[in-house]
């Protein structure tokens, strides 16, 4: 068996849609495959020198791949985006880490020398496809053994368990949530997301009863819908717990349900030279680790050290950390347990303010890191998140 030297995987484009609020936000009537098509098209448009016939496959994450985002949405998206028929497509599901896993898998194909150009992405409509899918059906064997019961816990209940075990107070969670909105609004106002967001033209149809015609109202969506200027610690403190009677996890200190998509183009050095491309970043390492399902939110605590070890880096080497804020409770527990620098974590706000379109989040936040490192002239960034049923995932990206 030959042991070939691993080659580097370079990111040459990273693009995403704005994130809409679910279920009644701007994208409530926009299909997730359409959002994916928009993300892919905008990523391809950012590399005008690349011949798309060299792209071998599109790997796309989706957490609930059914209905409007079913039937292998990756292949559908690639074809509808106008890519050549020769470009394959596969949909992957690792719940909240689906988009990041798609990026890692695309990078791996290049690193082992089995592909030279790949598309990685993620899409999710939580407006059109309900949280557990259209026909949830858990295995009854979950209840056979006590240690498996955690699989059946709702996400909110796992956050309550983390808050309890890691002693994260309600006050700390609300303060964290308010800061997420503050950072997100500041980032929007200073144009921090402009590099990564591909504005979406929304065509809304309305019946004109007087004329009997259908009017089309076109408007451009260029910003994430989630951040709220009126969010305050005082306002958050008035919200009731939603998952446990005497709990501390509320709708205000949890991530928002959302709609969105993201896409990145990953290539080998051979492609860089062939088409005279300038890479934005290099995909360095990826790790996933399992934790008990009932404390799934703590997952990044195990995945982050593993990704750092694989990259040969120390925690202090990372300049920018996108730690998905599934819940303030778990984000604070991870930050506290690992001793992460809070100023490096979600500098532009996180999912509590910006939203969390499940399977798309990894690809979206990878775009944030790629462009953020460049704007601020930083070297290493990380995307990390907890994952339902008890996992953590982390990927490291280097600015070039």
N, C-alpha and C positions, 0 to 999 in steps of 0.2 A: 504494500500500500504506500503510495507516494505522499509525503508530507510537504505540501506546497506552503510557501510563505503566505500568510494572510495579507491581502492588499487592503488599502484604505478605501472607505466609502465616503464620498463627498456629497454634501447637500448643495445643489446649484439653484434651487428655487424652493420657497416656502410661502404658501399663501393660504388664506382662510376667508370664510364668509364672516360677516358680523354675526353675533349670537342673538337669537330672538328668544323672548320669554315664552314658555309653554304654560298652559295650553291656549292662551288667548293673545299671544304676541304677534309681532309683524309677520312671522313665517307660519302662522297657524294653518294657512291654506297652501303653503308651498311644500311640495313633495321633497323628502330627504334626498332622493336620487337627483333631483334638480339642483339642490344645494351642492351635492358632490360634483356634479357636472361643472358647475360654476367654479368651484375650487380647483378642479383639475385644469380647466381651460385657462384660468388666471395664472396657475403655476407654469403651464406650458408657454403662455405668452411672455413670461418673465425671462425665458431662455430662447430668444428668437433664433439663435444660431444652431439650436439642436434639431437634428432630423428625428422626428418622433418615431420613425420606423425602426430605430435602434432600441426603443423601449421594449423590454421583454414581457413585463408583467405589472399589474396594478394590484397591490395588497391593501385592502381597505378594512378598517375596524368598524364594527357595529355591534352594540351591546344587546339589542333585541332585533335580530335580523329576520323580520317577518313583515307581512303586509306590504306597505309602500317602500320598505327598505329590505325586503326579502328577495328571494330568487337570485342570489349572488349579486348583490348591489354593486360590487366592485367591477364585474364584467359589464353590467348594464351601464354603469357610470362611464367606464372607459369608452364604450361604443358611442354612447349619446354625446360624449365630449368631442367626438370626431377623431379619436385616435385610430390608427390603422387596425384592421381586423386581426393583424398579427399580434397585437398586444393582448396578453391574457388578463385574467382577473380572478382574484380569490378573496372572499370575505372571511375575516377572522374575528373571533369573539373572546375577549378576556374582560368582559364587562367594562368597567371604567378605564382599564388600561388597554383597550382594544386598539386605539389609534397609535399609542406608543409602541405596542407590540408589532403592529403593522410596519412601523418605521424600522424597528429593530430587525424584523424578518427581511425587509427589503435590503437593508444594509448588509445583513449576513450573506445574502445571495451574492452580493458584490464582493464581500470580504473573502469568501471562499473561491471566488473566480468562476462562479457558474452563471453570472449575469454581468452586464456592463452598464445597464440603465434600467431603473425601476421607478415606478410611482408608488408612494406610500400615502395613505390618507385615513380619514375617518368621517363618518356621517351619522347623524341621529336626529330624528324628529320625535321629541317627547310629546308634541301636540297630537301627532297622528297615530303613534304606536304607544299604548299604555305601558307604564313602568314594568309590569311583570309579563307583558305580552297579552295577546288576545285570549289565550286559553292557558292560564298558569296551571301547572300540574306538578307539584313536588313529589318525589318518591316518598311513599309512606315509611320506608325503611330509615329515613332520617330520625324517626322517633324510637327506633329500636335500641339505640345506644345513647346514653346520656351525653357523651362527648360530641355526637353528631347533631344534636338538637339545635346548636347555634346556626346551622345552615338555614334553618327556617326563620330565624330572627329577621325582622324588618331592619333596614339600614339604620333607622333612627334609634332602635333599641340597642344596636351595637355601639352607637355613639354614646348612649347613656352609660353603657357598661365601661367604656373607655374613660368617660368623665369621672365616673365613680372610682375606678381603679387608679387613675393617674391624678386624681384630686384636682380636676380642672373646674373652677367655680363658674357659676352662671355669669357673674360680673366679668370674669376674664373672657368668657365666650362672647358676650355682648360687645365688649370693648374691641375684641379682635374683629368682629363682624363690622362694626362701625368704621374701623380703620381700613378694612377691605374696600368699603364704598368710597372712603375719602381718597385712597390711593387711586382707585379706578377712575374717579371723576377728574382728579388732577391729571392723570395720564391722558384721558380723553381731551381735556382742555389744552394740553400742551402738544397734542398730535402724536403721542408716543405709539399709537397703534396704526398710524397711516401706512407704514411700510408693509405690514403683514395683511391688512384687511383689503380684500377686493370688494368694493362697493357693489351691492346687489340692486338691480333695477326691478322693482316690484310693480307688476301690472294688476291693479285691483279693478274688478268689474262690478258696476252698479246698474240696476235697472232704472231707466229714466221713464217714470210712469206717464209723464206728459206726452213724450214723443213716441213711447213704446219701443225705444231703442236701448241697447246696452252701452253705457258709457264706460270708457277705460280711463282710470286714473293712474298715471305712472308716477312713481316716486322712488328716489334713490335712498337705499338704506346703507349708511356708511359707518355707523357706530353700533357697538353692542348696546342692547336695550336694557340690560339689567341694573346698572348703577343708578342709585336714587339719591338725589341731593338732600332730600329731607331726612335721610337716615341719621338717627342720633342714639347715643347710649340710653338716654332717657326713654325714647320711643321704643327701643328694643326691649327695655326692662319691663314694659307693660304687656308684652306678648306672653301667652300661656304656653307651657310645654305641650308638645303635640304627640309625644310617643310614650311618655310615662307620667303617671299622675303627679308625682312629686319630683319630676325630673327637671333638667336644666336645658334640654335641647328644644329649641323653638324653630318656627319657620324662618325667623330673622337671623338665627346664627347657624343655619344650614345652607347648603348650596341650592341655587335656583334650578328648577327643571327648565330645560332649554332645547332650542333647535339650532343646528349649525353643522358646518363641515370644514375640513381642512385637507390640504394636499401638499406633498413635498416631492421633489424629483431628486433621486439619489443616483450617482454615477461613479464609475471607476476612473482611475487616472488616465487610462487609455482614451476614454470619452472626452475628458478635459482637454487632452492634447489634440485629439482628432477634430474637435469643433471649436478650439481656442476659447474654452469656457473658464470663467473665474469662479472658483468655489466660494460659497458663503461660509461653510463650516464642514467639519469632519465629524461623523458619528463615531464616538469613541468606544462606548461599552453599554451593556444592558444587563440587568439582573432582575429576577423575580424570585420571591420567597413566600412561603406559606406561613400563616399564623392561625391561631384558633378562630373559627368563624365568628364567634360571639364578640370578639374584639378586633374585627377586620380592619378598623380604622387605624390601627397601630402598624399596619403592614409596611409602610415606608421605613420604619425603624430598622427592619431587617434587610430590606432591599437596598437602601442607600449605602451601607458599608460594603455590601457585596459588589455593587456597581463600581464603587471607588477602588476596591481591591483589584477588580478586573482591569481597571484603567491604569493602575499603578499610581493613583492620586490620593492625597489626603483631603479630609473634609474642608480644611482651610483653603485648598486650591480652588474650590468652586466659588465663582464670583456671583452667580445668579441661580436661584433655586425656585422653580415653579413647582410648589407643593400643592397639589389639588385640594382645595378646601371643601371636601365632601361635607364636613361639619367642623365648626370652630373647635369643638371638643377634641377631635382626633388630630387636627392640625397642630393645636397647642401641645398636645401630649407628645407628638413626634418631635416638635421643635425643642421642648423641654428635655425629653429623654436623650436626644442626640446632642443637645447643646448647639443647635443651629443658630446662626446669627440672624435675628429677626429682620434686620435691615436688608439682608440678602434674599429673604423669602418673600416671594410675590410682591416685588417692588411696585408693580402696576395694579395691585389688587388681585383677588382670586375669585374662585367660583361662587363665593357668597354674594359678591357684587356682579361679577361678569357672567355667571351662569356655567352650567355643567351639562352639555349635551353628550352624556355618557360616552359612547364609543368614539365620538369625534374629539373629545377633550385632549387626548394625548397628542394628536396631530396639530390641533389648534395651539396648544401651549408650546409644542416644539417650534412652531413658527414664531411665537412670541420670544422664545429664547434666542433663536437664530438671529432675528433682527435686533433684539435688545442688546446682545453682546456686541454687535457691530456699532450700533448707535453710541454706546457708552465706552467702546474700546476696551472691552473685558475679554478674558480668555476662555474660561470654562463655565458652562451652564449645565443645569440638570433639570429634567422633568421627572416628577415622581408622584405617585398616588397610591391610595389604598384601593382595594378591589373587593367587591362583594364575594361572599363565601370564604373570606379570610386569606387575602394575598396582598403583597406590596410589590410594586414595580418601580424601577428607576432606570433612566437612560441618561448618559453623559454626552454632551456636544461641545466641540472645541471650535472657537472662531479662528478663521485662517486669515 
